[in-house]
Every structure is written in structure tokens, then in C-alpha cells.
Amino acid sequence: MSASLPKNNPLDSSAIMSTLENKSKSEDRNSQNWQEAMMGYERGYSESTSRTYDMPLNSYDPTVGAYRNSDQPTEILNTDDNAQQR
């Protein structure tokens, strides 16, 4: 009786492709964040209107710890990368 060994299938690269896709997404986010920092703004996302705003860094409101929506000053913009699709 011979033991059955797993076959190496070089055409099954789904794990490699998934890893590369995740790496690419991470690099894209880092590149976007770097660009925002160099240009002096941060992206803010309005959950009520689904609109993205480019907020100058000096418009940060430290009393609420976030950026306010310039169209609706009572709304706080979300700057979390996961809250929006870029």
C-alpha cells in the first residue's frame, strides 16, 4: 500500500492571486493617504449623502475630533478607509 501524496498543481494559484490582490489594495490605500498628506487634505465621507469631500487639514475640528461637513455643519464626516469605496 502506497500513501497518497497531495499533488502539486501549479495552475491553482488562487491563494497567490488573493494575496497579491490584498497587497495591491493595501498599497493603493497607502498611496492615497500619502497623496492626501502631501497635498494637505484628507478625504471625508458623508454617510447621509454618500458624497466624498476633500477636506483641508486646517479645517479639522478638534472639539469633535473630526471634520464637519461644510454643506451640513452638524454632520461629522467619516474618514475611515473602510467606510467608503475608493
C-alpha positions as a Markdown table, in Angstrom:
| # | Residue | x | y | z |
|---|---|---|---|---|
| 1 | Met | 0.0 | 0.0 | 0.0 |
| 2 | Ser | 1.4 | 3.3 | -1.0 |
| 3 | Ala | 0.5 | 6.6 | 0.7 |
| 4 | Ser | -1.4 | 9.1 | -1.3 |
| 5 | Leu | 0.6 | 12.3 | -1.6 |
| 6 | Pro | -1.1 | 15.7 | -2.4 |
| 7 | Lys | -0.5 | 16.7 | -5.9 |
| 8 | Asn | 1.2 | 20.0 | -6.7 |
| 9 | Asn | -1.0 | 21.9 | -9.1 |
| 10 | Pro | 0.9 | 24.9 | -10.5 |
| 11 | Leu | -2.3 | 26.1 | -12.2 |
| 12 | Asp | -4.2 | 26.5 | -8.9 |
| 13 | Ser | -2.9 | 29.9 | -8.0 |
| 14 | Ser | -6.0 | 31.2 | -6.2 |
| 15 | Ala | -4.2 | 31.7 | -2.9 |
| 16 | Ile | -1.3 | 33.6 | -4.6 |
| 17 | Met | -3.7 | 35.8 | -6.6 |
| 18 | Ser | -5.8 | 36.6 | -3.5 |
| 19 | Thr | -2.6 | 37.6 | -1.6 |
| 20 | Leu | -1.4 | 39.8 | -4.4 |
| 21 | Glu | -4.9 | 41.4 | -4.7 |
| 22 | Asn | -4.9 | 42.2 | -1.0 |
| 23 | Lys | -1.4 | 43.6 | -1.2 |
| 24 | Ser | -2.4 | 45.8 | -4.1 |
| 25 | Lys | -5.4 | 47.2 | -2.2 |
| 26 | Ser | -3.2 | 48.0 | 0.8 |
| 27 | Glu | -0.6 | 49.7 | -1.4 |
| 28 | Asp | -3.4 | 51.7 | -3.1 |
| 29 | Arg | -4.7 | 52.9 | 0.3 |
| 30 | Asn | -1.2 | 53.8 | 1.4 |
| 31 | Ser | -0.6 | 55.7 | -1.8 |
| 32 | Gln | -3.9 | 57.6 | -1.5 |
| 33 | Asn | -3.2 | 58.5 | 2.2 |
| 34 | Trp | 0.4 | 59.7 | 1.2 |
| 35 | Gln | -1.0 | 61.9 | -1.6 |
| 36 | Glu | -3.6 | 63.4 | 0.7 |
| 37 | Ala | -1.0 | 64.2 | 3.3 |
| 38 | Met | 1.4 | 65.8 | 0.8 |
| 39 | Met | -1.4 | 67.8 | -0.8 |
| 40 | Gly | -2.7 | 69.0 | 2.6 |
| 41 | Tyr | -6.1 | 67.4 | 2.7 |
| 42 | Glu | -7.9 | 64.4 | 4.0 |
| 43 | Arg | -10.9 | 62.7 | 2.4 |
| 44 | Gly | -14.2 | 62.8 | 4.4 |
| 45 | Tyr | -17.2 | 60.7 | 3.6 |
| 46 | Ser | -20.8 | 61.8 | 4.3 |
| 47 | Glu | -22.8 | 58.7 | 5.2 |
| 48 | Ser | -26.1 | 60.7 | 4.8 |
| 49 | Thr | -25.4 | 61.8 | 1.2 |
| 50 | Ser | -22.8 | 59.2 | 0.2 |
| 51 | Arg | -20.6 | 62.1 | -1.0 |
| 52 | Thr | -16.8 | 62.3 | -0.6 |
| 53 | Tyr | -15.3 | 65.6 | 0.4 |
| 54 | Asp | -11.6 | 66.7 | 0.2 |
| 55 | Met | -11.2 | 68.5 | 3.5 |
| 56 | Pro | -8.1 | 70.8 | 4.0 |
| 57 | Leu | -6.2 | 69.7 | 7.0 |
| 58 | Asn | -6.7 | 73.0 | 8.7 |
| 59 | Ser | -10.5 | 72.5 | 8.7 |
| 60 | Tyr | -10.2 | 69.8 | 11.3 |
| 61 | Asp | -12.4 | 70.5 | 14.3 |
| 62 | Pro | -10.6 | 69.4 | 17.5 |
| 63 | Thr | -13.7 | 70.0 | 19.6 |
| 64 | Val | -15.4 | 66.9 | 18.0 |
| 65 | Gly | -12.2 | 65.2 | 16.9 |
| 66 | Ala | -13.2 | 65.1 | 13.2 |
| 67 | Tyr | -14.1 | 67.1 | 10.1 |
| 68 | Arg | -17.5 | 68.7 | 9.8 |
| 69 | Asn | -19.5 | 68.6 | 6.5 |
| 70 | Ser | -19.2 | 72.0 | 5.0 |
| 71 | Asp | -22.7 | 71.7 | 3.5 |
| 72 | Gln | -24.3 | 70.4 | 6.7 |
| 73 | Pro | -22.2 | 71.7 | 9.7 |
| 74 | Thr | -23.9 | 69.4 | 12.2 |
| 75 | Glu | -22.8 | 66.3 | 10.3 |
| 76 | Ile | -19.4 | 64.8 | 11.2 |
| 77 | Leu | -17.6 | 63.3 | 8.2 |
| 78 | Asn | -16.2 | 59.8 | 8.4 |
| 79 | Thr | -12.5 | 59.5 | 7.4 |
| 80 | Asp | -12.3 | 55.7 | 8.0 |
| 81 | Asp | -10.9 | 54.0 | 4.8 |
| 82 | Asn | -13.3 | 51.1 | 5.3 |
| 83 | Ala | -16.4 | 53.3 | 5.3 |
| 84 | Gln | -16.1 | 54.1 | 1.6 |
| 85 | Gln | -15.2 | 52.7 | -1.7 |
| 86 | Arg | -12.3 | 54.4 | -3.4 |
